[in-house]
Amino acid sequence: MKPINYVAILGFANQVNEQQAYLAKDVAKKLTALGYGVGVGNLSGMFDQALKSTKSCGGATMAIIEKGVGKQEHQDCDLLLASSSQDTKHQALSTKCIGGIVIGGGAGTLKLIRHFLDRNKQIIAIDGSGGIVPLELAAEVILSHSVDQALGLLTQ
C-alpha cells in the first residue's frame, strides 16, 4: 500500500463562521481529489467539517489531538493520535504532514504554523478567511486568494 501524504488544515477550532466551514469542506474535498490525506489538530468546528468532507469523497483522515481536551473521537477519522500537550500535538502534526493550508486562526494557529515553518514546510493562508495569521506572519506564509490557488501553490 502506498504511504499517504497528509496536508494539514489549520485554523479556528471553535468560533467558526459559515465561510470558514465552507472553505474547510472545499479544501478537504479538493485535497482528496488530488490524492492527499487530510490532517487536523482538533475534532470540532471546521475540522469536523473537513473530516466529514474528506470521508464523503473516499479520502484518508488523520487527527492529532490533546488528551482530555475537547472531543476525543470522531466517526470520520481513520487515524487518531493523542498527545500530552498542545506543543507535542503541534510537533507531531507538523512532522506528519507535508504542509498546511490556513483558514482563519488565532494564537494557537500561529504556534502551529511556527512548527511547520521550523521544519521548512510550506504554509499557505487563504487571504480573507479571518483570524490574525496573515497579519502576524505575512513575510513567511504565502497568501492565496482562493482554494484552487492555495492547492496549486502547495502541490507544485
Secondary structure, 3 states (H helix, E strand, C coil): CCCCCEEEEEECCCCCCHHHHHHHHHHHHHHHHCCCEEEECCCCHHHHHHHHHHHHCCCCEEEEEECCCCCCCCCCCCEEEEECCHHHHHHHHHHHEEEEEEECCCHHHHHHHHHHHHCCCEEEEECCCCCCHHHHCCCCCEEECCHHHHHHHHHC
